């Protein structure tokens, strides 16, 4: 798992999906409630969950895709379902 702190509380995550030859990059902001930037495709969700555990992020306050392409934001809906503060769902900005 490639994770690197690039600024204070900001982490770069470079997941590798089996049998997919594209470069994916995810960013986390580690705050009391985490922030996820560039959630990637739905197949990336288990890798994101593992990275969150590694970083000690238990919940997400925001999910921020930079734009809507399958490789950039398709996993946002599934992640929003998984992280539901106060039962309302995690906002996707």
N, C-alpha and C positions, 0 to 999 in steps of 0.2 A: 504494500500500500504506500503510494507516494503522497506524503502530506508534508507541507513546509509552511512555517510561519513567515509571511512576507511583510507584515507590519504588525504593530501591537494588536493582538486579538484577531488578526485576519489571517486565514489559512487557505492555501492553495492545495487542491486535491486533484491528482491526475489519475483517474480510474482507468482500468483496462477492461473492456468488455471482451469476453472470449469470441473469437471468430469475426470480430468487427475491426476493420482497419481504418478507424477515424480517430482523430485526436479530440478528446473531451477534457474539459477543465471545469471544475466546480470550485466555488469559493464559499467559505464559512466565516461568519463573524461570530466570535465566541463572546457572548454576553449572557446575562442571566437567562434570557430566552434567546436562542440562536437565530441567526439570519442565514439563509441559503441563497446564494446568487448563482444562477445558471444551473438549474436542476437536471438538464439533460433528458435523455429518453427514459421511458418507463422502466426499461430493463436495468437502468442504473440505480433504481431505488434501493435494492438490497446493499449495494456498495456504499451508497450514501448513508444508510443506517449504520453500517459497520464503521465508517469514518466518523460519524457522530459519536458513537460509543467510544472510539479511540480518543476523540477530543473531549469527551465528557459533556457533550451537548445532549440534553435530555428532551428538549422540546424546541420547536421552531415558532418564532413570532411572525416571521415573514418569509415568503418564498418569492424570489425576484428573478424571473427569466429576462434576459436582456432583449430578446425578441422571440417570436413564435416560429420556430422551425422544429422539426422532430428531434434533431440532435441538441437543441438548446432548451426547449421548454416542455416537451411532451410529458415528462414525469411530474410536472407541477400538480396536476389534478390528483394523482395517486398520493403524493406526499401531503397535500392539503387534507386528504381524508385521514391519513395516519396521525397527523399532528393537529389535534382539535382542542385548543385551549378553551375552557369554559363551554365546551360542546358546540361552539359556533363554527369551527373549522379554521384552519390557518389561512390568513389572507394571502392571495397571490397577487403581487403588484405588477 
